């Protein structure tokens, strides 16, 4: 089981501007977010996870830029973990996919159904499309509030038809 910790001070400053508006002066760090992954089969390739604001997720879904506030890739092993310890406080969606072939993209069949497993906060699954932001949103509290680490287990799910 591997643990990857993501800490990029420049990301915090850029993220604070994106989430609070242009001209944000004093970006505050939020509580750490720890994600662990289950139902990894096969244990090949990588798990790609993203933490997105609502506008970023909407742009990703519409085929635009796939850049989100933070992202990471870890080896696809049962119990793999990622810790984001520099996110600004806010409301975000957490989404992941199992990149079995390490292509760097989620692969789909001709009907638009993912070949590779996906997983989201709260076990959110879409119906005739991806889950909504509201279905997979989480709240990162300010670290100054004394909030401990926010922990989620993401269970990967494969659509088998």
Kinemage of the C-alpha trace (Angstrom):
@kinemage 1
@onewidth
@group {chain A} dominant
@subgroup {mainchain}
@vectorlist {calphas} color= white
{ca unk a 1} P 0.000 0.000 0.000
{ca unk a 2} L 1.469 3.312 -1.062
{ca unk a 3} L 0.851 6.768 0.330
{ca unk a 4} L 1.313 9.844 -1.800
{ca unk a 5} L 1.213 13.272 -0.183
{ca unk a 6} L 0.557 16.257 -2.427
{ca unk a 7} L 1.888 19.595 -1.195
{ca unk a 8} L 2.546 22.402 -3.657
{ca unk a 9} L 2.566 25.925 -2.188
{ca unk a 10} L 2.157 27.528 -5.632
{ca unk a 11} L -0.960 25.425 -6.154
{ca unk a 12} L -2.483 26.839 -2.969
{ca unk a 13} L -2.008 30.417 -4.132
{ca unk a 14} L -3.435 29.697 -7.588
{ca unk a 15} L -6.290 27.692 -6.121
{ca unk a 16} L -7.207 30.455 -3.708
{ca unk a 17} L -7.518 32.897 -6.583
{ca unk a 18} L -9.645 30.412 -8.561
{ca unk a 19} L -11.974 29.548 -5.697
{ca unk a 20} L -12.349 32.936 -4.033
{ca unk a 21} L -12.048 35.292 -6.988
{ca unk a 22} L -9.361 37.376 -8.590
{ca unk a 23} L -7.447 39.458 -6.109
{ca unk a 24} L -7.616 37.079 -3.143
{ca unk a 25} L -4.950 38.305 -0.748
{ca unk a 26} L -4.430 35.758 2.031
{ca unk a 27} L -4.967 32.161 0.916
{ca unk a 28} L -5.718 29.935 3.881
{ca unk a 29} L -4.913 26.262 3.919
{ca unk a 30} L -7.741 23.829 4.515
{ca unk a 31} L -7.788 20.615 6.467
{ca unk a 32} L -5.891 17.693 4.887
{ca unk a 33} L -7.891 15.375 2.623
{ca unk a 34} L -6.941 11.683 2.775
{ca unk a 35} L -8.343 9.350 0.126
{ca unk a 36} L -7.970 5.578 0.065
{ca unk a 37} L -9.059 3.325 -2.777
{ca unk a 38} L -10.786 -0.049 -2.732
{ca unk a 39} L -12.156 -2.635 -5.149
{ca unk a 40} L -9.040 -2.341 -7.334
{ca unk a 41} L -9.133 -5.103 -9.916
{ca unk a 42} L -6.793 -5.774 -11.593
{ca unk a 43} L -3.944 -4.304 -9.589
{ca unk a 44} L -2.311 -2.931 -12.730
{ca unk a 45} L -1.812 0.598 -14.010
{ca unk a 46} L -2.614 3.658 -11.929
{ca unk a 47} L -5.418 5.353 -10.066
{ca unk a 48} L -5.921 8.923 -11.270
{ca unk a 49} L -7.754 11.174 -8.803
{ca unk a 50} L -8.865 14.789 -9.154
{ca unk a 51} L -10.270 17.373 -6.760
{ca unk a 52} L -12.356 19.855 -8.772
{ca unk a 53} L -14.369 23.005 -8.222
{ca unk a 54} L -17.849 22.991 -9.740
{ca unk a 55} L -16.849 25.119 -12.787
{ca unk a 56} L -13.800 22.889 -13.402
{ca unk a 57} L -15.932 19.742 -13.276
{ca unk a 58} L -18.536 21.239 -15.623
{ca unk a 59} L -15.789 22.212 -18.081
{ca unk a 60} L -14.295 18.712 -17.880
{ca unk a 61} L -17.696 17.127 -18.548
{ca unk a 62} L -18.313 19.410 -21.534
{ca unk a 63} L -15.061 18.295 -23.170
{ca unk a 64} L -13.046 21.359 -22.218
{ca unk a 65} L -9.841 21.531 -20.213
{ca unk a 66} L -9.340 18.662 -17.827
{ca unk a 67} L -7.363 20.734 -15.315
{ca unk a 68} L -8.746 20.632 -11.786
{ca unk a 69} L -7.625 22.245 -8.549
{ca unk a 70} L -5.476 19.237 -7.627
{ca unk a 71} L -4.773 15.801 -9.023
{ca unk a 72} L -2.552 12.805 -8.391
{ca unk a 73} L -1.717 9.388 -9.805
{ca unk a 74} L -0.777 6.392 -7.656
{ca unk a 75} L -0.050 2.741 -8.444
{ca unk a 76} L -3.290 0.740 -8.648
{ca unk a 77} L -3.107 -1.344 -5.479
{ca unk a 78} L -5.867 -2.230 -3.034
{ca unk a 79} L -5.760 0.344 -0.221
{ca unk a 80} L -3.645 2.866 -2.174
{ca unk a 81} L -3.783 6.300 -0.555
{ca unk a 82} L -3.388 9.953 -1.538
{ca unk a 83} L -3.220 12.900 0.865
{ca unk a 84} L -3.859 16.446 -0.335
{ca unk a 85} L -2.605 18.680 2.469
{ca unk a 86} L -2.641 22.088 0.807
{ca unk a 87} L -6.165 22.585 -0.548
{ca unk a 88} L -7.804 25.898 0.260
{ca unk a 89} L -11.074 25.719 2.216
{ca unk a 90} L -14.036 25.216 -0.065
{ca unk a 91} L -16.480 22.797 -1.642
{ca unk a 92} L -15.067 20.340 -4.173
{ca unk a 93} L -15.918 17.185 -6.096
{ca unk a 94} L -13.641 14.152 -5.780
{ca unk a 95} L -13.498 11.855 -8.789
{ca unk a 96} L -11.149 9.039 -9.787
{ca unk a 97} L -10.611 6.418 -12.442
{ca unk a 98} L -8.479 3.274 -12.758
{ca unk a 99} L -6.137 3.892 -15.683
{ca unk a 100} L -5.364 0.222 -16.303
{ca unk a 101} L -3.438 0.829 -19.536
{ca unk a 102} L -1.691 4.009 -18.236
{ca unk a 103} L -2.912 5.935 -21.282
{ca unk a 104} L -3.508 9.040 -19.168
{ca unk a 105} L -7.205 9.072 -20.062
{ca unk a 106} L -10.392 7.248 -19.129
{ca unk a 107} L -11.267 4.860 -21.966
{ca unk a 108} L -14.872 4.570 -23.220
{ca unk a 109} L -16.779 2.155 -25.454
{ca unk a 110} L -18.768 3.306 -28.495
{ca unk a 111} L -21.804 4.012 -26.273
{ca unk a 112} L -19.805 6.353 -24.020
{ca unk a 113} L -19.628 3.890 -21.126
{ca unk a 114} L -16.222 3.728 -19.381
{ca unk a 115} L -14.182 0.554 -19.968
{ca unk a 116} L -12.142 1.340 -16.872
{ca unk a 117} L -13.418 1.530 -13.302
{ca unk a 118} L -14.402 4.886 -11.825
{ca unk a 119} L -15.002 6.079 -8.277
{ca unk a 120} L -16.295 9.238 -6.631
{ca unk a 121} L -16.819 10.709 -3.176
{ca unk a 122} L -19.925 9.291 -1.482
{ca unk a 123} L -19.994 6.406 -3.983
{ca unk a 124} L -21.768 8.697 -6.460
{ca unk a 125} L -22.733 7.122 -9.768
{ca unk a 126} L -24.362 8.767 -12.714
{ca unk a 127} L -27.462 7.628 -14.517
{ca unk a 128} L -27.038 7.968 -18.291
{ca unk a 129} L -24.000 10.169 -17.715
{ca unk a 130} L -21.511 11.083 -15.014
{ca unk a 131} L -22.595 11.938 -11.465
{ca unk a 132} L -23.343 15.561 -10.640
{ca unk a 133} L -21.161 17.874 -8.606
{ca unk a 134} L -23.740 17.824 -5.792
{ca unk a 135} L -23.618 14.016 -5.648
{ca unk a 136} L -19.874 13.939 -5.001
{ca unk a 137} L -19.142 17.218 -3.245
{ca unk a 138} L -17.080 17.459 -0.071
{ca unk a 139} L -16.308 20.435 2.149
{ca unk a 140} L -12.753 21.284 3.161
{ca unk a 141} L -12.794 23.332 6.379
{ca unk a 142} L -10.087 25.891 7.247
{ca unk a 143} L -7.163 24.239 9.035
{ca unk a 144} L -7.271 27.118 11.532
{ca unk a 145} L -10.669 25.830 12.717
{ca unk a 146} L -8.852 22.851 14.230
{ca unk a 147} L -10.499 20.427 11.820
{ca unk a 148} L -8.643 17.123 11.571
{ca unk a 149} L -7.939 15.182 8.438
{ca unk a 150} L -10.988 14.585 6.253
{ca unk a 151} L -10.929 10.911 5.175
{ca unk a 152} L -12.838 9.191 2.377
{ca unk a 153} L -12.674 5.674 0.983
{ca unk a 154} L -13.306 5.633 -2.742
{ca unk a 155} L -14.691 2.304 -3.942
{ca unk a 156} L -13.945 1.822 -7.609
{ca unk a 157} L -16.887 0.667 -9.745
{ca unk a 158} L -16.940 -0.843 -13.220
{ca unk a 159} L -19.984 -0.727 -15.479
{ca unk a 160} L -20.479 -4.267 -16.765
{ca unk a 161} L -23.140 -4.626 -19.422
